[in-house]
Amino acid sequence: METMRKFRKVVVGGTFDRLHLGHKALLRKAFEVGKVVYVGLTSDEMIRDKPYAEKILPYELRLRDLLKFFDVNGYTNYRVIKIHNAIGFAGEMKSLEAIVVSEETYKGALIVNRAREERGLRPLEIVVIPIIRSSLGPKISSSLIRAGLIDPFGRPLSSGNETPRKTFKGKGLNTNGDTHGEAEGADYSD
């Protein structure tokens, strides 16, 4: 198996709402290729136009879930920075060397690199991971989770006629009928 070279500083960004297998694959790749991982976490103001925006967890809860994931997986070399636009700090932080994205967000990395070049900075090397599919066929996404169609592992929840509060059954999760919030026995490792 070919080992990717380690970068000193890498960046990854997103909303990271309802941390799912796709998010975890992206974050794991960032820690695999980077010695220090900078995570751009979108502000509450940035998410207003996303599908089911009213169901997106607030910044503080999304941050809490990220920190819990890092802790459970033993990741210590990171910094989470709140971002207020799509480029965030990645467009101006000189010491960054690489950006980790999915196939779906590759175009965003190109926009970041264009912004860096306009500021006279070296473009970031782009590390791309494949999209993680749900058992329904489409990619695992927070939008499908918020809609109550899949769980964070990509498994179908219902026919869509029932509310997520009644149908959520995540591996190892006991959420007392709620698809968010701190859950006793939650599995943040997969």
VENVEN-V782703 format. One line per field, one symbol per residue. burial: # if it has 24 or more other ideal C-beta (glycine too) atoms within 12 Angstrom, else .. A space follows every 10 residues. Layout:
burial=???
This chain:
burial=......#.## ########## ########## ####.##### ##...##... .#..###.#. #######.## ....#..### ###..##### #.#..##### ##..#..##. ###.##.... ...######. ##.#....## ########## #######... ...#..#### ..#.#...## ..#..#.#..
